[in-house]
Amino acid sequence: MENFKYILKEAQKKNLPLLEKWKIQTILEYASDLSVEELSEIKNYVHKNVKENIQLYNLIVVNENNVGCVLVRPYKDGYLLDEIYLESLYRNQGIGTSIICDILKQYTIVYLLVYKKNQKAIHLYKRLGFKVLEETETRYLMKAENIL
């Protein structure tokens, strides 16, 4: 497997459709059995949410191609890794792990939400020091603290 070099680049308004597509793909990957009405509500929510938070998104760029995104925002007493998405070709290459490690170096307290069905991500997050704080029927709220 190839190790890709990446850079993070601030998202622009012109990236809205791509960011919306990625967010919807992430939701649909782990949320099953949705009605047409629920799917419509999700699409409306994603459109509004991405537009409101565009200034917080960074694109993950490899060889001048946008291959994913990351969104970190203030949350409680730290920061929330609200989204991290990579196109399938770029997964399992160390990119996501490297980005998360950089976030953990930058912020003392980092939270994230992960779908319980996403066992591969949960395993990675635990290896990186995240611990489950709370859980819902479908997701875990996890926290990592960088104690110096």
Chimera marker file (.cmm) of the C-alpha trace (Angstrom):
<marker_set name="trace">
<marker id="1" x="0.000" y="0.000" z="0.000" r="1" g="1" b="0" radius="0.5"/>
<marker id="2" x="1.155" y="3.461" z="-0.897" r="1" g="1" b="0" radius="0.5"/>
<marker id="3" x="1.708" y="6.064" z="1.815" r="1" g="1" b="0" radius="0.5"/>
<marker id="4" x="0.166" y="9.310" z="0.637" r="1" g="1" b="0" radius="0.5"/>
<marker id="5" x="1.455" y="12.757" z="1.602" r="1" g="1" b="0" radius="0.5"/>
<marker id="6" x="-1.359" y="15.128" z="2.437" r="1" g="1" b="0" radius="0.5"/>
<marker id="7" x="-1.962" y="18.752" z="3.312" r="1" g="1" b="0" radius="0.5"/>
<marker id="8" x="-4.920" y="20.436" z="5.011" r="1" g="1" b="0" radius="0.5"/>
<marker id="9" x="-6.459" y="23.371" z="3.203" r="1" g="1" b="0" radius="0.5"/>
<marker id="10" x="-9.269" y="25.653" z="4.389" r="1" g="1" b="0" radius="0.5"/>
<marker id="11" x="-12.553" y="24.806" z="2.702" r="1" g="1" b="0" radius="0.5"/>
<marker id="12" x="-14.234" y="27.408" z="0.500" r="1" g="1" b="0" radius="0.5"/>
<marker id="13" x="-17.896" y="27.984" z="-0.343" r="1" g="1" b="0" radius="0.5"/>
<marker id="14" x="-17.289" y="26.310" z="-3.715" r="1" g="1" b="0" radius="0.5"/>
<marker id="15" x="-16.551" y="23.084" z="-1.756" r="1" g="1" b="0" radius="0.5"/>
<marker id="16" x="-20.045" y="22.957" z="-0.173" r="1" g="1" b="0" radius="0.5"/>
<marker id="17" x="-21.473" y="20.274" z="-2.525" r="1" g="1" b="0" radius="0.5"/>
<marker id="18" x="-18.467" y="18.013" z="-1.976" r="1" g="1" b="0" radius="0.5"/>
<marker id="19" x="-18.539" y="18.454" z="1.813" r="1" g="1" b="0" radius="0.5"/>
<marker id="20" x="-22.289" y="17.751" z="1.860" r="1" g="1" b="0" radius="0.5"/>
<marker id="21" x="-21.788" y="14.597" z="-0.231" r="1" g="1" b="0" radius="0.5"/>
<marker id="22" x="-19.107" y="13.299" z="2.136" r="1" g="1" b="0" radius="0.5"/>
<marker id="23" x="-21.168" y="14.048" z="5.263" r="1" g="1" b="0" radius="0.5"/>
<marker id="24" x="-24.220" y="12.274" z="3.841" r="1" g="1" b="0" radius="0.5"/>
<marker id="25" x="-22.089" y="9.271" z="2.803" r="1" g="1" b="0" radius="0.5"/>
<marker id="26" x="-20.719" y="9.020" z="6.342" r="1" g="1" b="0" radius="0.5"/>
<marker id="27" x="-24.182" y="9.121" z="7.885" r="1" g="1" b="0" radius="0.5"/>
<marker id="28" x="-25.627" y="6.582" z="5.445" r="1" g="1" b="0" radius="0.5"/>
<marker id="29" x="-22.712" y="4.195" z="5.964" r="1" g="1" b="0" radius="0.5"/>
<marker id="30" x="-23.748" y="3.636" z="9.587" r="1" g="1" b="0" radius="0.5"/>
<marker id="31" x="-27.424" y="4.635" z="9.700" r="1" g="1" b="0" radius="0.5"/>
<marker id="32" x="-29.572" y="1.996" z="8.072" r="1" g="1" b="0" radius="0.5"/>
<marker id="33" x="-33.276" y="1.466" z="7.433" r="1" g="1" b="0" radius="0.5"/>
<marker id="34" x="-34.062" y="5.144" z="6.860" r="1" g="1" b="0" radius="0.5"/>
<marker id="35" x="-37.430" y="6.163" z="5.508" r="1" g="1" b="0" radius="0.5"/>
<marker id="36" x="-37.720" y="8.592" z="2.581" r="1" g="1" b="0" radius="0.5"/>
<marker id="37" x="-38.811" y="11.255" z="5.081" r="1" g="1" b="0" radius="0.5"/>
<marker id="38" x="-35.806" y="10.633" z="7.355" r="1" g="1" b="0" radius="0.5"/>
<marker id="39" x="-33.450" y="10.740" z="4.386" r="1" g="1" b="0" radius="0.5"/>
<marker id="40" x="-34.941" y="14.058" z="3.298" r="1" g="1" b="0" radius="0.5"/>
<marker id="41" x="-34.546" y="15.451" z="6.836" r="1" g="1" b="0" radius="0.5"/>
<marker id="42" x="-30.911" y="14.304" z="6.918" r="1" g="1" b="0" radius="0.5"/>
<marker id="43" x="-30.161" y="15.974" z="3.575" r="1" g="1" b="0" radius="0.5"/>
<marker id="44" x="-31.751" y="19.234" z="4.769" r="1" g="1" b="0" radius="0.5"/>
<marker id="45" x="-29.837" y="19.068" z="8.066" r="1" g="1" b="0" radius="0.5"/>
<marker id="46" x="-26.534" y="18.370" z="6.280" r="1" g="1" b="0" radius="0.5"/>
<marker id="47" x="-27.061" y="21.235" z="3.821" r="1" g="1" b="0" radius="0.5"/>
<marker id="48" x="-27.757" y="23.699" z="6.653" r="1" g="1" b="0" radius="0.5"/>
<marker id="49" x="-25.024" y="22.360" z="8.957" r="1" g="1" b="0" radius="0.5"/>
<marker id="50" x="-22.222" y="22.322" z="6.396" r="1" g="1" b="0" radius="0.5"/>
<marker id="51" x="-23.112" y="25.817" z="5.171" r="1" g="1" b="0" radius="0.5"/>
<marker id="52" x="-23.127" y="27.194" z="8.753" r="1" g="1" b="0" radius="0.5"/>
<marker id="53" x="-19.762" y="25.579" z="9.601" r="1" g="1" b="0" radius="0.5"/>
<marker id="54" x="-17.876" y="25.993" z="6.313" r="1" g="1" b="0" radius="0.5"/>
<marker id="55" x="-15.220" y="28.178" z="7.992" r="1" g="1" b="0" radius="0.5"/>
<marker id="56" x="-14.317" y="25.270" z="10.334" r="1" g="1" b="0" radius="0.5"/>
<marker id="57" x="-13.769" y="22.662" z="7.602" r="1" g="1" b="0" radius="0.5"/>
<marker id="58" x="-10.388" y="21.735" z="6.216" r="1" g="1" b="0" radius="0.5"/>
<marker id="59" x="-10.009" y="19.725" z="3.041" r="1" g="1" b="0" radius="0.5"/>
<marker id="60" x="-7.570" y="16.823" z="3.034" r="1" g="1" b="0" radius="0.5"/>
<marker id="61" x="-5.574" y="17.212" z="-0.182" r="1" g="1" b="0" radius="0.5"/>
<marker id="62" x="-3.359" y="14.554" z="-1.794" r="1" g="1" b="0" radius="0.5"/>
<marker id="63" x="-1.584" y="15.240" z="-5.096" r="1" g="1" b="0" radius="0.5"/>
<marker id="64" x="-3.746" y="18.352" z="-5.524" r="1" g="1" b="0" radius="0.5"/>
<marker id="65" x="-6.953" y="16.266" z="-5.215" r="1" g="1" b="0" radius="0.5"/>
<marker id="66" x="-9.541" y="16.805" z="-2.496" r="1" g="1" b="0" radius="0.5"/>
<marker id="67" x="-9.793" y="13.360" z="-0.896" r="1" g="1" b="0" radius="0.5"/>
<marker id="68" x="-11.534" y="14.109" z="2.383" r="1" g="1" b="0" radius="0.5"/>
<marker id="69" x="-12.269" y="16.620" z="5.090" r="1" g="1" b="0" radius="0.5"/>
<marker id="70" x="-11.873" y="17.265" z="8.772" r="1" g="1" b="0" radius="0.5"/>
<marker id="71" x="-13.869" y="19.521" z="11.090" r="1" g="1" b="0" radius="0.5"/>
<marker id="72" x="-12.764" y="20.445" z="14.624" r="1" g="1" b="0" radius="0.5"/>
<marker id="73" x="-14.795" y="22.857" z="16.732" r="1" g="1" b="0" radius="0.5"/>
<marker id="74" x="-14.939" y="24.076" z="20.337" r="1" g="1" b="0" radius="0.5"/>
<marker id="75" x="-16.922" y="21.728" z="22.589" r="1" g="1" b="0" radius="0.5"/>
<marker id="76" x="-17.437" y="21.709" z="26.376" r="1" g="1" b="0" radius="0.5"/>
<marker id="77" x="-13.984" y="22.116" z="27.987" r="1" g="1" b="0" radius="0.5"/>
<marker id="78" x="-12.071" y="21.169" z="24.834" r="1" g="1" b="0" radius="0.5"/>
<marker id="79" x="-12.609" y="20.517" z="21.139" r="1" g="1" b="0" radius="0.5"/>
<marker id="80" x="-14.788" y="18.110" z="19.186" r="1" g="1" b="0" radius="0.5"/>
<marker id="81" x="-13.373" y="16.192" z="16.255" r="1" g="1" b="0" radius="0.5"/>
<marker id="82" x="-16.761" y="16.596" z="14.638" r="1" g="1" b="0" radius="0.5"/>
<marker id="83" x="-15.928" y="15.013" z="11.292" r="1" g="1" b="0" radius="0.5"/>
<marker id="84" x="-13.138" y="13.196" z="9.572" r="1" g="1" b="0" radius="0.5"/>
<marker id="85" x="-13.785" y="11.678" z="6.180" r="1" g="1" b="0" radius="0.5"/>
<marker id="86" x="-11.519" y="10.096" z="3.572" r="1" g="1" b="0" radius="0.5"/>
<marker id="87" x="-12.404" y="8.696" z="0.156" r="1" g="1" b="0" radius="0.5"/>
<marker id="88" x="-12.098" y="4.893" z="0.253" r="1" g="1" b="0" radius="0.5"/>
<marker id="89" x="-8.901" y="4.792" z="-1.870" r="1" g="1" b="0" radius="0.5"/>
<marker id="90" x="-7.129" y="6.902" z="0.773" r="1" g="1" b="0" radius="0.5"/>
<marker id="91" x="-8.255" y="4.951" z="3.831" r="1" g="1" b="0" radius="0.5"/>
<marker id="92" x="-5.890" y="2.606" z="5.683" r="1" g="1" b="0" radius="0.5"/>
<marker id="93" x="-2.895" y="4.654" z="4.541" r="1" g="1" b="0" radius="0.5"/>
<marker id="94" x="-2.182" y="6.390" z="7.871" r="1" g="1" b="0" radius="0.5"/>
<marker id="95" x="-3.656" y="9.723" z="6.766" r="1" g="1" b="0" radius="0.5"/>
<marker id="96" x="-6.554" y="9.750" z="9.230" r="1" g="1" b="0" radius="0.5"/>
<marker id="97" x="-4.366" y="8.507" z="12.079" r="1" g="1" b="0" radius="0.5"/>
<marker id="98" x="-1.782" y="11.202" z="11.378" r="1" g="1" b="0" radius="0.5"/>
<marker id="99" x="-4.448" y="13.917" z="11.310" r="1" g="1" b="0" radius="0.5"/>
<marker id="100" x="-5.962" y="12.719" z="14.599" r="1" g="1" b="0" radius="0.5"/>
<marker id="101" x="-2.501" y="12.588" z="16.223" r="1" g="1" b="0" radius="0.5"/>
<marker id="102" x="-1.846" y="16.174" z="15.116" r="1" g="1" b="0" radius="0.5"/>
<marker id="103" x="-5.200" y="17.246" z="16.582" r="1" g="1" b="0" radius="0.5"/>
<marker id="104" x="-4.333" y="15.520" z="19.868" r="1" g="1" b="0" radius="0.5"/>
<marker id="105" x="-1.007" y="17.419" z="19.948" r="1" g="1" b="0" radius="0.5"/>
<marker id="106" x="-2.743" y="20.724" z="19.239" r="1" g="1" b="0" radius="0.5"/>
<marker id="107" x="-5.554" y="20.477" z="21.808" r="1" g="1" b="0" radius="0.5"/>
<marker id="108" x="-5.432" y="19.304" z="25.429" r="1" g="1" b="0" radius="0.5"/>
<marker id="109" x="-8.925" y="17.782" z="25.431" r="1" g="1" b="0" radius="0.5"/>
<marker id="110" x="-10.526" y="16.227" z="22.356" r="1" g="1" b="0" radius="0.5"/>
<marker id="111" x="-13.958" y="14.642" z="22.066" r="1" g="1" b="0" radius="0.5"/>
<marker id="112" x="-15.522" y="12.698" z="19.216" r="1" g="1" b="0" radius="0.5"/>
<marker id="113" x="-18.714" y="10.831" z="18.421" r="1" g="1" b="0" radius="0.5"/>
<marker id="114" x="-18.461" y="7.491" z="16.638" r="1" g="1" b="0" radius="0.5"/>
<marker id="115" x="-21.082" y="5.032" z="15.430" r="1" g="1" b="0" radius="0.5"/>
<marker id="116" x="-20.974" y="1.783" z="17.391" r="1" g="1" b="0" radius="0.5"/>
<marker id="117" x="-21.026" y="-0.123" z="14.093" r="1" g="1" b="0" radius="0.5"/>
<marker id="118" x="-17.712" y="1.517" z="13.141" r="1" g="1" b="0" radius="0.5"/>
<marker id="119" x="-15.574" y="-0.961" z="15.076" r="1" g="1" b="0" radius="0.5"/>
<marker id="120" x="-12.418" y="-0.259" z="13.071" r="1" g="1" b="0" radius="0.5"/>
<marker id="121" x="-12.543" y="3.444" z="14.023" r="1" g="1" b="0" radius="0.5"/>
<marker id="122" x="-13.349" y="2.639" z="17.667" r="1" g="1" b="0" radius="0.5"/>
<marker id="123" x="-10.303" y="0.374" z="17.854" r="1" g="1" b="0" radius="0.5"/>
<marker id="124" x="-8.110" y="3.150" z="16.407" r="1" g="1" b="0" radius="0.5"/>
<marker id="125" x="-9.519" y="5.791" z="18.762" r="1" g="1" b="0" radius="0.5"/>
<marker id="126" x="-8.905" y="3.586" z="21.801" r="1" g="1" b="0" radius="0.5"/>
<marker id="127" x="-5.338" y="2.923" z="20.617" r="1" g="1" b="0" radius="0.5"/>
<marker id="128" x="-4.839" y="6.698" z="20.394" r="1" g="1" b="0" radius="0.5"/>
<marker id="129" x="-6.029" y="7.198" z="23.985" r="1" g="1" b="0" radius="0.5"/>
<marker id="130" x="-9.748" y="7.921" z="23.632" r="1" g="1" b="0" radius="0.5"/>
<marker id="131" x="-12.083" y="6.512" z="26.274" r="1" g="1" b="0" radius="0.5"/>
<marker id="132" x="-15.850" y="6.062" z="26.078" r="1" g="1" b="0" radius="0.5"/>
<marker id="133" x="-17.649" y="8.671" z="28.211" r="1" g="1" b="0" radius="0.5"/>
<marker id="134" x="-21.268" y="8.177" z="27.196" r="1" g="1" b="0" radius="0.5"/>
<marker id="135" x="-23.281" y="6.112" z="24.779" r="1" g="1" b="0" radius="0.5"/>
<marker id="136" x="-26.571" y="6.304" z="22.966" r="1" g="1" b="0" radius="0.5"/>
<marker id="137" x="-28.320" y="3.500" z="21.154" r="1" g="1" b="0" radius="0.5"/>
<marker id="138" x="-26.136" y="4.028" z="18.079" r="1" g="1" b="0" radius="0.5"/>
<marker id="139" x="-23.033" y="6.047" z="19.067" r="1" g="1" b="0" radius="0.5"/>
<marker id="140" x="-20.290" y="6.555" z="21.636" r="1" g="1" b="0" radius="0.5"/>
<marker id="141" x="-19.026" y="9.903" z="22.915" r="1" g="1" b="0" radius="0.5"/>
<marker id="142" x="-15.286" y="9.474" z="23.434" r="1" g="1" b="0" radius="0.5"/>
<marker id="143" x="-12.688" y="11.729" z="25.053" r="1" g="1" b="0" radius="0.5"/>
<marker id="144" x="-8.899" y="11.959" z="25.032" r="1" g="1" b="0" radius="0.5"/>
<marker id="145" x="-6.859" y="14.165" z="27.337" r="1" g="1" b="0" radius="0.5"/>
<marker id="146" x="-3.303" y="15.214" z="26.599" r="1" g="1" b="0" radius="0.5"/>
<marker id="147" x="-1.899" y="15.603" z="30.110" r="1" g="1" b="0" radius="0.5"/>
<marker id="148" x="1.521" y="17.218" z="29.932" r="1" g="1" b="0" radius="0.5"/>
<link id1="1" id2="2" r="1" g="1" b="0" radius="0.2"/>
<link id1="2" id2="3" r="1" g="1" b="0" radius="0.2"/>
<link id1="3" id2="4" r="1" g="1" b="0" radius="0.2"/>
<link id1="4" id2="5" r="1" g="1" b="0" radius="0.2"/>
<link id1="5" id2="6" r="1" g="1" b="0" radius="0.2"/>
<link id1="6" id2="7" r="1" g="1" b="0" radius="0.2"/>
<link id1="7" id2="8" r="1" g="1" b="0" radius="0.2"/>
<link id1="8" id2="9" r="1" g="1" b="0" radius="0.2"/>
<link id1="9" id2="10" r="1" g="1" b="0" radius="0.2"/>
<link id1="10" id2="11" r="1" g="1" b="0" radius="0.2"/>
<link id1="11" id2="12" r="1" g="1" b="0" radius="0.2"/>
<link id1="12" id2="13" r="1" g="1" b="0" radius="0.2"/>
<link id1="13" id2="14" r="1" g="1" b="0" radius="0.2"/>
<link id1="14" id2="15" r="1" g="1" b="0" radius="0.2"/>
<link id1="15" id2="16" r="1" g="1" b="0" radius="0.2"/>
<link id1="16" id2="17" r="1" g="1" b="0" radius="0.2"/>
<link id1="17" id2="18" r="1" g="1" b="0" radius="0.2"/>
<link id1="18" id2="19" r="1" g="1" b="0" radius="0.2"/>
<link id1="19" id2="20" r="1" g="1" b="0" radius="0.2"/>
<link id1="20" id2="21" r="1" g="1" b="0" radius="0.2"/>
<link id1="21" id2="22" r="1" g="1" b="0" radius="0.2"/>
<link id1="22" id2="23" r="1" g="1" b="0" radius="0.2"/>
<link id1="23" id2="24" r="1" g="1" b="0" radius="0.2"/>
<link id1="24" id2="25" r="1" g="1" b="0" radius="0.2"/>
<link id1="25" id2="26" r="1" g="1" b="0" radius="0.2"/>
<link id1="26" id2="27" r="1" g="1" b="0" radius="0.2"/>
<link id1="27" id2="28" r="1" g="1" b="0" radius="0.2"/>
<link id1="28" id2="29" r="1" g="1" b="0" radius="0.2"/>
<link id1="29" id2="30" r="1" g="1" b="0" radius="0.2"/>
<link id1="30" id2="31" r="1" g="1" b="0" radius="0.2"/>
<link id1="31" id2="32" r="1" g="1" b="0" radius="0.2"/>
<link id1="32" id2="33" r="1" g="1" b="0" radius="0.2"/>
<link id1="33" id2="34" r="1" g="1" b="0" radius="0.2"/>
<link id1="34" id2="35" r="1" g="1" b="0" radius="0.2"/>
<link id1="35" id2="36" r="1" g="1" b="0" radius="0.2"/>
<link id1="36" id2="37" r="1" g="1" b="0" radius="0.2"/>
<link id1="37" id2="38" r="1" g="1" b="0" radius="0.2"/>
<link id1="38" id2="39" r="1" g="1" b="0" radius="0.2"/>
<link id1="39" id2="40" r="1" g="1" b="0" radius="0.2"/>
<link id1="40" id2="41" r="1" g="1" b="0" radius="0.2"/>
<link id1="41" id2="42" r="1" g="1" b="0" radius="0.2"/>
<link id1="42" id2="43" r="1" g="1" b="0" radius="0.2"/>
<link id1="43" id2="44" r="1" g="1" b="0" radius="0.2"/>
<link id1="44" id2="45" r="1" g="1" b="0" radius="0.2"/>
<link id1="45" id2="46" r="1" g="1" b="0" radius="0.2"/>
<link id1="46" id2="47" r="1" g="1" b="0" radius="0.2"/>
<link id1="47" id2="48" r="1" g="1" b="0" radius="0.2"/>
<link id1="48" id2="49" r="1" g="1" b="0" radius="0.2"/>
<link id1="49" id2="50" r="1" g="1" b="0" radius="0.2"/>
<link id1="50" id2="51" r="1" g="1" b="0" radius="0.2"/>
<link id1="51" id2="52" r="1" g="1" b="0" radius="0.2"/>
<link id1="52" id2="53" r="1" g="1" b="0" radius="0.2"/>
<link id1="53" id2="54" r="1" g="1" b="0" radius="0.2"/>
<link id1="54" id2="55" r="1" g="1" b="0" radius="0.2"/>
<link id1="55" id2="56" r="1" g="1" b="0" radius="0.2"/>
<link id1="56" id2="57" r="1" g="1" b="0" radius="0.2"/>
<link id1="57" id2="58" r="1" g="1" b="0" radius="0.2"/>
<link id1="58" id2="59" r="1" g="1" b="0" radius="0.2"/>
<link id1="59" id2="60" r="1" g="1" b="0" radius="0.2"/>
<link id1="60" id2="61" r="1" g="1" b="0" radius="0.2"/>
<link id1="61" id2="62" r="1" g="1" b="0" radius="0.2"/>
<link id1="62" id2="63" r="1" g="1" b="0" radius="0.2"/>
<link id1="63" id2="64" r="1" g="1" b="0" radius="0.2"/>
<link id1="64" id2="65" r="1" g="1" b="0" radius="0.2"/>
<link id1="65" id2="66" r="1" g="1" b="0" radius="0.2"/>
<link id1="66" id2="67" r="1" g="1" b="0" radius="0.2"/>
<link id1="67" id2="68" r="1" g="1" b="0" radius="0.2"/>
<link id1="68" id2="69" r="1" g="1" b="0" radius="0.2"/>
<link id1="69" id2="70" r="1" g="1" b="0" radius="0.2"/>
<link id1="70" id2="71" r="1" g="1" b="0" radius="0.2"/>
<link id1="71" id2="72" r="1" g="1" b="0" radius="0.2"/>
<link id1="72" id2="73" r="1" g="1" b="0" radius="0.2"/>
<link id1="73" id2="74" r="1" g="1" b="0" radius="0.2"/>
<link id1="74" id2="75" r="1" g="1" b="0" radius="0.2"/>
<link id1="75" id2="76" r="1" g="1" b="0" radius="0.2"/>
<link id1="76" id2="77" r="1" g="1" b="0" radius="0.2"/>
<link id1="77" id2="78" r="1" g="1" b="0" radius="0.2"/>
<link id1="78" id2="79" r="1" g="1" b="0" radius="0.2"/>
<link id1="79" id2="80" r="1" g="1" b="0" radius="0.2"/>
<link id1="80" id2="81" r="1" g="1" b="0" radius="0.2"/>
<link id1="81" id2="82" r="1" g="1" b="0" radius="0.2"/>
<link id1="82" id2="83" r="1" g="1" b="0" radius="0.2"/>
<link id1="83" id2="84" r="1" g="1" b="0" radius="0.2"/>
<link id1="84" id2="85" r="1" g="1" b="0" radius="0.2"/>
<link id1="85" id2="86" r="1" g="1" b="0" radius="0.2"/>
<link id1="86" id2="87" r="1" g="1" b="0" radius="0.2"/>
<link id1="87" id2="88" r="1" g="1" b="0" radius="0.2"/>
<link id1="88" id2="89" r="1" g="1" b="0" radius="0.2"/>
<link id1="89" id2="90" r="1" g="1" b="0" radius="0.2"/>
<link id1="90" id2="91" r="1" g="1" b="0" radius="0.2"/>
<link id1="91" id2="92" r="1" g="1" b="0" radius="0.2"/>
<link id1="92" id2="93" r="1" g="1" b="0" radius="0.2"/>
<link id1="93" id2="94" r="1" g="1" b="0" radius="0.2"/>
<link id1="94" id2="95" r="1" g="1" b="0" radius="0.2"/>
<link id1="95" id2="96" r="1" g="1" b="0" radius="0.2"/>
<link id1="96" id2="97" r="1" g="1" b="0" radius="0.2"/>
<link id1="97" id2="98" r="1" g="1" b="0" radius="0.2"/>
<link id1="98" id2="99" r="1" g="1" b="0" radius="0.2"/>
<link id1="99" id2="100" r="1" g="1" b="0" radius="0.2"/>
<link id1="100" id2="101" r="1" g="1" b="0" radius="0.2"/>
<link id1="101" id2="102" r="1" g="1" b="0" radius="0.2"/>
<link id1="102" id2="103" r="1" g="1" b="0" radius="0.2"/>
<link id1="103" id2="104" r="1" g="1" b="0" radius="0.2"/>
<link id1="104" id2="105" r="1" g="1" b="0" radius="0.2"/>
<link id1="105" id2="106" r="1" g="1" b="0" radius="0.2"/>
<link id1="106" id2="107" r="1" g="1" b="0" radius="0.2"/>
<link id1="107" id2="108" r="1" g="1" b="0" radius="0.2"/>
<link id1="108" id2="109" r="1" g="1" b="0" radius="0.2"/>
<link id1="109" id2="110" r="1" g="1" b="0" radius="0.2"/>
<link id1="110" id2="111" r="1" g="1" b="0" radius="0.2"/>
<link id1="111" id2="112" r="1" g="1" b="0" radius="0.2"/>
<link id1="112" id2="113" r="1" g="1" b="0" radius="0.2"/>
<link id1="113" id2="114" r="1" g="1" b="0" radius="0.2"/>
<link id1="114" id2="115" r="1" g="1" b="0" radius="0.2"/>
<link id1="115" id2="116" r="1" g="1" b="0" radius="0.2"/>
<link id1="116" id2="117" r="1" g="1" b="0" radius="0.2"/>
<link id1="117" id2="118" r="1" g="1" b="0" radius="0.2"/>
<link id1="118" id2="119" r="1" g="1" b="0" radius="0.2"/>
<link id1="119" id2="120" r="1" g="1" b="0" radius="0.2"/>
<link id1="120" id2="121" r="1" g="1" b="0" radius="0.2"/>
<link id1="121" id2="122" r="1" g="1" b="0" radius="0.2"/>
<link id1="122" id2="123" r="1" g="1" b="0" radius="0.2"/>
<link id1="123" id2="124" r="1" g="1" b="0" radius="0.2"/>
<link id1="124" id2="125" r="1" g="1" b="0" radius="0.2"/>
<link id1="125" id2="126" r="1" g="1" b="0" radius="0.2"/>
<link id1="126" id2="127" r="1" g="1" b="0" radius="0.2"/>
<link id1="127" id2="128" r="1" g="1" b="0" radius="0.2"/>
<link id1="128" id2="129" r="1" g="1" b="0" radius="0.2"/>
<link id1="129" id2="130" r="1" g="1" b="0" radius="0.2"/>
<link id1="130" id2="131" r="1" g="1" b="0" radius="0.2"/>
<link id1="131" id2="132" r="1" g="1" b="0" radius="0.2"/>
<link id1="132" id2="133" r="1" g="1" b="0" radius="0.2"/>
<link id1="133" id2="134" r="1" g="1" b="0" radius="0.2"/>
<link id1="134" id2="135" r="1" g="1" b="0" radius="0.2"/>
<link id1="135" id2="136" r="1" g="1" b="0" radius="0.2"/>
<link id1="136" id2="137" r="1" g="1" b="0" radius="0.2"/>
<link id1="137" id2="138" r="1" g="1" b="0" radius="0.2"/>
<link id1="138" id2="139" r="1" g="1" b="0" radius="0.2"/>
<link id1="139" id2="140" r="1" g="1" b="0" radius="0.2"/>
<link id1="140" id2="141" r="1" g="1" b="0" radius="0.2"/>
<link id1="141" id2="142" r="1" g="1" b="0" radius="0.2"/>
<link id1="142" id2="143" r="1" g="1" b="0" radius="0.2"/>
<link id1="143" id2="144" r="1" g="1" b="0" radius="0.2"/>
<link id1="144" id2="145" r="1" g="1" b="0" radius="0.2"/>
<link id1="145" id2="146" r="1" g="1" b="0" radius="0.2"/>
<link id1="146" id2="147" r="1" g="1" b="0" radius="0.2"/>
<link id1="147" id2="148" r="1" g="1" b="0" radius="0.2"/>
</marker_set>
